[in-house]
């Protein structure tokens, strides 16, 4: 079970790692039955191959949400 503090530290590392990757539109935390996971929002499925499966022992999940545009 991953606690929130551990997940937040891993989120910072992952956000820095993915900041210049095309197709990555967001990095956040998500709660699951097993604790917290890192959630990476993607513009397209092709970007998923550049996202690691875990960071510092925290599981990473991806979701294709499309391009994010300001209102």
N, C-alpha and C positions, 0 to 999 in steps of 0.2 A: 504494500500500500504506500503510495507516494503522498507525502504531506504537502500542504500549500507552499511552505517556505522553500522546500527543495524544488518544487515545480517552478516557482518564480525565479529562482536562480538559474535553472536550466533554460527558462524562457528567455532571459537576457542573453545568454550565450547563443541560443538558436537564432534570435532576432538579429544579432550582430552578424552571424554567419550567413543568413539568408537575405540580408538587406539589399544586396545588389543583384539578387537572382531574378531574372525576368519570370513573370507568371506567379510570383508569390505576392499576394495582396494583403496578408495579415497573419500575425502570430499571436496566439493567446492561450489561456488556460481553459480547460473544460473539466467538469467533474464527472467521474464515472464511479461505478460501484467499488472499484478497486482503488479509489483515491483520485488524484489529479493526473491529467495527461496534458501534453502540449498539443494544441490544435493549430494547424497551418491551413489557412484559406488560400485557394489557388484560383487563378483566372482560367486555367485549362489543365487537363489531365496530364499533358506532357511535362509539366513542371514537377510532378510528383517524384520523378526519378532523381531529382536533385535534393530531395528532403530525406534526412536520415530517419531510421526507424526508432531510434531513441537517442537521447542526449543526457549524459551523466546518469544513466539508469532510469530516466523518465521516458515513458512511451510517447511516441509522436504519432498523431493521427492526422489525416489530410481530408479536406473536403473541397470539391470544385464548386465555387460559388459564382464564377464569372468575373468579368471586369468590374471594378468598383469605380463609380463616377460620382462626383459631387452633385448635390441637388441644385 
